[in-house]
Amino acid sequence: MAQEIESKQAGQSAAGGGGPAMLERIFKLSERGTNVRTEVIAGVTTFMTMSYIIFVNPLILSDAGIPREAAFAATILASVLATTLMALWANFPVAVAPGMGLNAFFAYTVVLGQGLAWQTALGAVFISGVAFFVLTVTGVRRMIIEAIPEVLKSSIGVGIGLFIAFIGLQNSGIVVADETNAVALGNVTSAGPLLALLGLVLAGVLMVRRFKGAFALTILAITVAGMFFGLSQVPASFGDVVSLSSIGAIQETFLAMDIPAAIAYGVFSIIFTFTVVELFDNTATLLGLARRAKLMDENGKIPNLNRALTSDAIGVMASATMGSTALNAYIENASGIEQGGRTGLKALVVAALFALALFFAPLVNVIPAVATAPILILVGAIMLSEIRNLSFDDYTDVIPAFLTIVMMPLTFSIAEGLAFGFISYTLLKLFTGKWRDLHWMIYVISGAFVINFWMLTH
């Protein structure tokens, strides 16, 4: 009865604070217990936490020889296309953009390491996108998701949370690289870490007091404070705010991918690696975010999941077409979900802000890493709550869960954490006589990860 009353109150609240009837009809705001204001705030918050990719991705791709302004435009246009699909077609509160890790693999392993032209590497990305699309529309990808045991589903959320927090700690300078111990405590008395810690306290207090714009307000406050400490630039003129030069630059990379060269080169291992990482990074992230947004029902089903999966598969092909790397559903979406984002309206807001960034690139660049770092740390702490769904009575569950959780931040890869979790889960169940607990798809997934490990080391 209490749950029914809560549900009715949420619906009344959403209806009372909702937007036009068209938005209600498209995004089902009341049904998901949200409203226009909440979704807009969630979208702004998400954009602020992931806007760094607009500048980081072109820098990495330029090391591979791709013209920087063209890569800037390609990054934004691919993100806008895929995120708009995710919003309007799948009604999913998730924004997608070129994946960190995949862009480094593209630039430093494929192009610089193996000596391929960037056009050939883009051809490999496109082919992997086609494979990704086929796995999605044939239902194989959804079958994989449904085959994942509950223990790994829960540990995925916790692992992603720790990964997010680790990124935030690094971006803030609270944790730094160390030759002796790999990582160490940074100079927490310097301006950057101090502002990040201040932002963490501010965001935490506002969140406890249930202030809806807690994360967005914190980012803005720390950005302004950062200007006084020289951590972010103060726009001095109109030219420092608006830039139109990147729009025409896209012609340098649009349709520049060389698919025949990729096939002729025989880049099977490269395509396989792109496909495996795209498949499991995206799948794990979408799963964790959907669970956090309470879109998963009691049977583990997620509404419109096939459309969401198809949207990011199309996005991968579109990204290669425009001149950028494979797309990922960003774990930073969790920041907007924690602000109440539950529908595609949140994603549509992110897409609109990405599109605006094409014209206001210098202004977006004002937001320093120390302003978004507190949000990432706090979201990581919040996602730790998924650990309560784990059972600690069975070590064939506990060990894979632990490896999944800890290996994501330590390897700086969601896919690597999944690999350790799946392989250990399969082996432990198999050799302890619990093989009946294993879905046949688990053997296939674990085998794919083993093959990927072998290809990466040979």
C-alpha positions as CSV (number, residue, x, y, z in Angstrom):
1,M,0.0,0.0,0.0
2,A,2.8,2.4,0.9
3,Q,4.5,1.7,-2.4
4,E,1.2,2.5,-4.3
5,I,0.8,5.8,-2.4
6,E,4.5,6.7,-3.2
7,S,3.9,5.9,-6.9
8,K,0.7,8.0,-7.1
9,Q,2.5,10.9,-5.3
10,A,5.4,10.7,-7.8
11,G,3.0,10.7,-10.7
12,Q,1.1,13.7,-9.3
13,S,4.3,15.5,-8.8
14,A,5.5,14.8,-12.3
15,A,2.2,15.8,-13.8
16,G,2.1,19.0,-11.8
17,G,5.7,20.0,-12.7
18,G,5.7,18.6,-16.2
19,G,6.1,20.5,-19.5
20,P,3.9,20.6,-22.5
21,A,1.7,17.7,-23.4
22,M,3.9,16.8,-26.3
23,L,6.9,16.2,-24.0
24,E,4.7,14.1,-21.7
25,R,3.5,12.0,-24.7
26,I,7.0,11.5,-26.2
27,F,9.0,10.8,-23.0
28,K,6.3,9.4,-20.6
29,L,7.5,11.8,-17.8
30,S,4.7,11.0,-15.3
31,E,5.0,7.3,-15.8
32,R,8.7,7.5,-14.8
33,G,8.0,9.8,-11.9
34,T,9.8,12.9,-13.3
35,N,9.2,16.3,-14.9
36,V,10.6,18.7,-17.4
37,R,12.6,20.7,-14.8
38,T,14.2,17.6,-13.4
39,E,15.2,16.3,-16.8
40,V,16.7,19.6,-17.9
41,I,18.7,19.9,-14.7
42,A,19.9,16.3,-15.1
43,G,20.8,16.9,-18.8
44,V,22.8,20.0,-17.9
45,T,24.6,18.2,-15.1
46,T,25.4,15.2,-17.4
47,F,26.8,17.5,-20.1
48,M,29.0,19.4,-17.7
49,T,30.5,16.1,-16.4
50,M,31.2,14.7,-19.9
51,S,31.9,17.8,-21.9
52,Y,35.7,17.2,-21.5
53,I,35.5,14.7,-24.3
54,I,34.9,17.6,-26.8
55,F,38.5,18.7,-26.2
56,V,40.3,15.5,-25.1
57,N,39.2,13.4,-28.0
58,P,40.5,15.8,-30.8
59,L,43.8,16.1,-28.9
60,I,44.3,12.3,-28.9
61,L,43.1,11.9,-32.5
62,S,45.4,14.7,-33.7
63,D,48.3,12.5,-32.5
64,A,47.2,10.0,-35.0
65,G,47.3,12.6,-37.8
66,I,43.6,13.6,-37.9
67,P,43.2,17.4,-38.3
68,R,42.3,18.7,-34.9
69,E,39.4,21.0,-35.9
70,A,37.9,18.3,-38.0
71,A,38.2,15.8,-35.1
72,F,36.5,18.4,-32.9
73,A,33.6,18.7,-35.3
74,A,33.3,15.0,-35.8
75,T,33.3,14.3,-32.1
76,I,30.4,16.7,-31.5
77,L,28.3,15.7,-34.6
78,A,28.6,12.0,-33.9
79,S,27.7,12.5,-30.2
80,V,24.7,14.7,-31.2
81,L,23.4,12.1,-33.7
82,A,23.7,9.0,-31.5
83,T,22.4,10.8,-28.3
84,T,19.4,12.2,-30.2
85,L,18.6,8.7,-31.3
86,M,18.9,7.4,-27.8
87,A,16.6,10.2,-26.6
88,L,13.8,10.2,-29.2
89,W,13.8,6.6,-30.4
90,A,14.8,4.7,-27.3
91,N,13.6,7.2,-24.6
92,F,16.7,6.3,-22.7
93,P,18.4,8.8,-20.2
94,V,21.9,8.2,-21.6
95,A,24.2,10.3,-23.7
96,V,26.9,8.7,-25.9
97,A,30.2,10.1,-27.2
98,P,33.6,8.8,-28.5
99,G,34.9,6.5,-25.8
100,M,38.0,7.2,-23.8
101,G,40.3,4.2,-24.0
102,L,39.0,3.4,-27.5
103,N,40.4,6.7,-28.8
104,A,43.8,5.9,-27.2
105,F,43.8,2.4,-28.7
106,F,43.0,3.9,-32.1
107,A,45.7,6.5,-31.9
108,Y,48.6,4.9,-30.0
109,T,48.1,1.2,-30.8
110,V,46.5,1.0,-34.2
111,V,47.9,4.1,-36.0
112,L,51.2,4.9,-34.3
113,G,51.9,1.4,-33.0
114,Q,51.1,-0.6,-36.1
115,G,51.7,2.1,-38.6
116,L,48.3,2.2,-40.2
117,A,47.0,5.4,-41.9
118,W,44.2,7.0,-39.8
119,Q,41.9,6.5,-42.8
120,T,42.5,2.7,-42.6
121,A,42.0,2.7,-38.9
122,L,38.6,4.5,-39.3
123,G,37.7,1.8,-41.8
124,A,38.3,-0.8,-39.1
125,V,36.1,1.2,-36.7
126,F,33.3,1.3,-39.2
127,I,33.5,-2.5,-39.8
128,S,33.5,-3.1,-36.1
129,G,30.4,-0.9,-35.9
130,V,28.7,-3.0,-38.5
131,A,29.5,-6.1,-36.5
132,F,28.2,-4.3,-33.4
133,F,25.0,-3.5,-35.3
134,V,24.5,-7.1,-36.5
135,L,24.9,-8.4,-33.0
136,T,22.3,-5.9,-31.8
137,V,19.5,-6.3,-34.4
138,T,19.8,-10.1,-34.4
139,G,19.1,-10.1,-30.6
140,V,22.5,-11.6,-29.7
141,R,23.5,-8.6,-27.7
142,R,20.3,-8.6,-25.7
143,M,20.7,-12.4,-25.2
144,I,24.1,-11.7,-23.7
145,I,22.7,-9.1,-21.3
146,E,19.9,-11.5,-20.1
147,A,22.5,-14.3,-19.6
148,I,24.6,-12.2,-17.2
149,P,24.1,-13.6,-13.7
150,E,22.7,-11.3,-11.0
151,V,25.9,-11.3,-9.0
152,L,27.8,-9.8,-12.0
153,K,25.0,-7.4,-12.8
154,S,25.3,-5.9,-9.3
155,S,29.1,-5.9,-9.3
156,I,29.1,-4.1,-12.6
157,G,27.4,-1.2,-11.0
158,V,29.8,-1.1,-8.1
159,G,32.8,-1.4,-10.3
160,I,31.6,1.4,-12.6
161,G,31.1,3.5,-9.5
162,L,34.6,3.0,-8.3
163,F,35.9,3.7,-11.8
164,I,34.0,7.0,-11.9
165,A,35.3,7.9,-8.4
166,F,38.9,7.1,-9.5
167,I,38.6,9.3,-12.5
168,G,37.3,12.1,-10.3
169,L,40.2,11.7,-7.8
170,Q,42.7,11.8,-10.6
171,N,41.1,14.8,-12.4
172,S,41.1,16.7,-9.2
173,G,44.8,16.0,-8.3
174,I,43.8,14.4,-5.1
175,V,45.3,11.1,-6.4
176,V,48.4,11.3,-8.6
177,A,50.7,8.9,-10.5
178,D,53.6,7.6,-8.5
179,E,56.7,5.7,-9.8
180,T,57.0,3.7,-6.6
181,N,53.4,2.9,-5.6
182,A,51.6,3.5,-9.0
183,V,49.4,6.1,-7.3
184,A,49.8,8.4,-4.3
185,L,48.2,11.3,-2.5
186,G,48.6,14.6,-4.4
187,N,49.3,18.0,-2.9
188,V,45.9,18.5,-1.2
189,T,46.9,21.9,0.0
190,S,47.2,23.3,-3.5
191,A,44.3,25.1,-5.2
192,G,43.0,22.4,-7.5
193,P,42.6,19.6,-4.9
194,L,41.3,22.1,-2.3
195,L,38.6,23.3,-4.6
196,A,37.6,19.7,-5.5
197,L,37.3,18.8,-1.8
198,L,35.3,22.0,-1.2
199,G,33.0,21.0,-4.2
200,L,32.6,17.5,-2.8
201,V,31.4,18.9,0.6
202,L,29.1,21.4,-1.2
203,A,27.6,18.8,-3.5
204,G,27.2,16.4,-0.6
205,V,25.4,18.9,1.6
206,L,23.1,20.0,-1.2
207,M,22.3,16.5,-2.1
208,V,21.5,15.5,1.5
209,R,19.1,18.5,1.6
210,R,17.5,17.2,-1.6
211,F,18.4,20.3,-3.7
212,K,17.6,19.2,-7.3
213,G,20.4,21.2,-9.0
214,A,23.0,20.1,-6.5
215,F,25.5,18.9,-9.0
216,A,25.1,21.6,-11.6
217,L,25.3,24.4,-9.0
218,T,28.5,22.8,-7.6
219,I,30.1,22.7,-11.0
220,L,29.2,26.3,-11.7
221,A,30.4,27.4,-8.2
222,I,33.8,25.7,-8.5
223,T,34.2,26.9,-12.0
224,V,33.8,30.5,-10.9
225,A,36.1,29.9,-7.9
226,G,38.6,28.4,-10.3
227,M,38.8,31.6,-12.2
228,F,40.2,33.4,-9.2
229,F,42.9,30.7,-8.8
230,G,43.8,30.7,-12.5
231,L,42.4,27.2,-13.0
232,S,40.0,28.3,-15.7
233,Q,40.1,31.2,-18.1
234,V,37.8,34.2,-17.9
235,P,36.4,35.0,-21.4
236,A,37.9,38.3,-22.4
237,S,36.0,39.0,-25.6
238,F,33.2,37.8,-27.8
239,G,35.8,35.9,-29.8
240,D,36.7,33.9,-26.7
241,V,33.1,32.7,-26.5
242,V,31.9,32.0,-30.0
243,S,33.8,30.0,-32.7
244,L,32.5,28.9,-36.1
245,S,35.6,27.7,-37.7
246,S,35.2,24.0,-36.8
247,I,32.0,23.6,-38.8
248,G,33.6,23.6,-42.2
249,A,36.6,21.5,-41.0
250,I,34.5,18.3,-41.0
251,Q,35.0,18.0,-44.8
252,E,38.6,16.9,-44.1
253,T,37.4,13.7,-42.4
254,F,33.9,13.1,-43.6
255,L,33.8,9.8,-45.5
256,A,37.6,9.6,-45.3
257,M,37.5,6.1,-43.9
258,D,39.2,3.5,-46.1
259,I,37.2,0.2,-45.7
260,P,39.0,-1.6,-48.6
261,A,42.4,-0.8,-47.1
262,A,41.2,-2.1,-43.7
263,I,40.1,-5.4,-45.2
264,A,43.2,-5.7,-47.4
265,Y,45.5,-5.1,-44.4
266,G,43.8,-8.0,-42.6
267,V,43.0,-6.1,-39.4
268,F,40.9,-8.9,-37.9
269,S,42.5,-8.6,-34.5
270,I,42.0,-4.8,-34.4
271,I,38.3,-5.1,-35.5
272,F,37.8,-7.9,-33.0
273,T,39.3,-5.8,-30.2
274,F,37.1,-2.7,-31.1
275,T,34.0,-4.9,-31.3
276,V,34.6,-6.7,-28.0
277,V,35.4,-3.5,-26.1
278,E,32.4,-1.6,-27.7
279,L,30.1,-4.6,-26.9
280,F,31.0,-5.0,-23.3
281,D,31.9,-1.5,-22.3
282,N,28.6,-0.3,-23.7
283,T,26.6,-3.2,-22.5
284,A,28.0,-3.0,-19.0
285,T,27.5,0.8,-18.8
286,L,24.0,0.7,-20.1
287,L,23.1,-2.0,-17.7
288,G,24.6,-0.2,-14.7
289,L,22.9,3.1,-15.7
290,A,19.5,1.5,-16.3
291,R,19.7,-0.2,-13.0
292,R,20.6,3.1,-11.3
293,A,17.8,4.9,-13.1
294,K,15.3,2.2,-11.8
295,L,14.4,1.3,-15.4
296,M,15.0,-2.4,-14.8
297,D,12.0,-4.5,-13.6
298,E,12.0,-7.4,-11.1
299,N,12.8,-9.8,-13.9
300,G,15.9,-7.9,-15.0
301,K,14.2,-6.5,-18.2
302,I,14.8,-3.0,-19.4
303,P,12.2,-1.2,-21.6
304,N,13.3,-0.2,-25.0
305,L,16.7,-1.8,-24.4
306,N,16.9,-3.0,-28.0
307,R,16.4,0.5,-29.3
308,A,19.1,1.9,-27.0
309,L,21.5,-0.8,-28.1
310,T,20.7,-0.1,-31.8
311,S,21.2,3.6,-31.3
312,D,24.7,3.3,-30.0
313,A,25.5,0.7,-32.7
314,I,24.4,3.2,-35.4
315,G,26.4,5.8,-33.6
316,V,29.6,3.8,-34.0
317,M,29.2,3.7,-37.7
318,A,28.3,7.3,-37.9
319,S,31.3,8.3,-35.9
320,A,33.7,6.5,-38.2
321,T,31.9,8.1,-41.2
322,M,32.5,11.6,-39.7
323,G,36.1,11.0,-38.7
324,S,36.1,9.9,-35.0
325,T,36.4,6.8,-33.0
326,A,33.8,4.3,-31.6
327,L,31.2,5.7,-29.3
328,N,30.4,4.6,-25.7
329,A,27.5,5.2,-23.4
330,Y,29.3,7.4,-20.8
331,I,29.5,6.4,-17.2
332,E,29.2,10.2,-16.4
333,N,25.5,9.8,-17.2
334,A,25.2,8.6,-13.6
335,S,25.6,12.2,-12.4
336,G,22.4,13.3,-14.2
337,I,20.6,10.1,-13.2
338,E,21.4,10.9,-9.6
339,Q,19.7,14.3,-10.2
340,G,16.5,12.5,-11.2
341,G,16.9,12.0,-14.9
342,R,14.8,9.1,-16.0
343,T,13.8,9.7,-19.7
344,G,15.2,10.6,-23.1
345,L,14.5,14.2,-22.4
346,K,17.6,14.3,-20.3
347,A,19.6,12.8,-23.2
348,L,18.0,15.3,-25.6
349,V,19.1,18.2,-23.5
350,V,22.7,16.8,-23.6
351,A,22.5,16.5,-27.4
352,A,21.3,20.1,-27.7
353,L,24.2,21.3,-25.5
354,F,26.7,19.3,-27.5
355,A,25.3,21.0,-30.7
356,L,25.7,24.4,-29.1
357,A,29.2,23.5,-28.1
358,L,30.1,23.4,-31.8
359,F,29.6,27.2,-31.8
360,F,30.6,28.0,-28.2
361,A,33.6,25.8,-27.8
362,P,35.8,28.3,-25.9
363,L,33.0,28.9,-23.4
364,V,32.6,25.1,-22.7
365,N,36.4,24.9,-22.2
366,V,36.1,27.2,-19.2
367,I,34.9,24.4,-17.0
368,P,38.0,22.9,-15.3
369,A,38.5,19.3,-14.3
370,V,38.4,20.2,-10.6
371,A,34.8,21.4,-11.1
372,T,33.5,18.1,-12.4
373,A,35.7,15.9,-10.3
374,P,33.6,16.2,-7.0
375,I,30.5,15.1,-8.9
376,L,32.3,12.0,-10.3
377,I,33.6,11.1,-6.8
378,L,30.2,11.5,-5.2
379,V,28.4,9.5,-7.9
380,G,31.0,6.7,-7.4
381,A,30.1,6.7,-3.7
382,I,26.4,6.6,-4.4
383,M,26.8,3.7,-6.8
384,L,28.5,1.7,-4.1
385,S,25.0,0.9,-2.8
386,E,24.6,-1.8,-5.4
387,I,26.9,-3.9,-3.2
388,R,24.0,-4.7,-0.9
389,N,22.6,-7.0,-3.7
390,L,25.6,-9.3,-3.5
391,S,25.6,-12.5,-1.5
392,F,28.8,-13.2,0.5
393,D,27.9,-16.8,1.3
394,D,29.2,-18.3,-1.9
395,Y,32.8,-17.8,-2.9
396,T,32.1,-18.8,-6.5
397,D,30.1,-15.6,-6.5
398,V,32.2,-13.4,-4.2
399,I,35.5,-13.9,-6.0
400,P,34.2,-13.0,-9.5
401,A,32.3,-10.0,-8.1
402,F,35.4,-8.8,-6.3
403,L,37.5,-9.1,-9.5
404,T,34.9,-7.3,-11.6
405,I,34.7,-4.5,-9.1
406,V,38.4,-4.0,-8.4
407,M,39.8,-4.5,-11.9
408,M,37.7,-1.8,-13.5
409,P,39.5,1.1,-11.8
410,L,42.9,-0.7,-11.6
411,T,43.0,-1.4,-15.3
412,F,41.2,1.8,-16.2
413,S,38.8,-0.3,-18.3
414,I,35.2,-1.5,-17.8
415,A,35.8,-4.2,-20.4
416,E,38.9,-5.6,-18.6
417,G,37.0,-5.7,-15.3
418,L,34.2,-7.6,-17.0
419,A,36.7,-10.0,-18.6
420,F,38.2,-11.0,-15.2
421,G,34.7,-11.3,-13.7
422,F,33.3,-13.5,-16.5
423,I,36.3,-15.8,-16.8
424,S,36.7,-16.3,-13.1
425,Y,32.9,-16.9,-12.7
426,T,33.0,-19.5,-15.4
427,L,36.1,-21.4,-14.1
428,L,35.0,-21.4,-10.5
429,K,31.5,-22.7,-11.3
430,L,32.9,-25.3,-13.7
431,F,35.5,-26.7,-11.3
432,T,33.4,-26.7,-8.2
433,G,30.6,-28.8,-9.7
434,K,28.2,-25.9,-10.2
435,W,28.3,-25.9,-14.0
436,R,24.5,-26.1,-14.0
437,D,24.5,-22.5,-12.9
438,L,26.1,-21.4,-16.1
439,H,24.1,-20.2,-19.1
440,W,25.6,-21.4,-22.4
441,M,26.2,-17.8,-23.4
442,I,28.5,-17.4,-20.4
443,Y,30.9,-19.9,-22.0
444,V,30.8,-17.9,-25.3
445,I,31.4,-14.6,-23.5
446,S,34.3,-15.9,-21.5
447,G,35.8,-17.5,-24.6
448,A,35.6,-14.2,-26.4
449,F,37.5,-12.5,-23.6
450,V,40.2,-15.1,-23.6
451,I,40.6,-14.8,-27.4
452,N,40.8,-11.0,-27.0
453,F,43.5,-11.3,-24.2
454,W,45.5,-13.6,-26.5
455,M,45.2,-11.2,-29.5
456,L,46.3,-8.2,-27.4
457,T,49.5,-10.0,-26.3
458,H,50.5,-11.6,-29.6
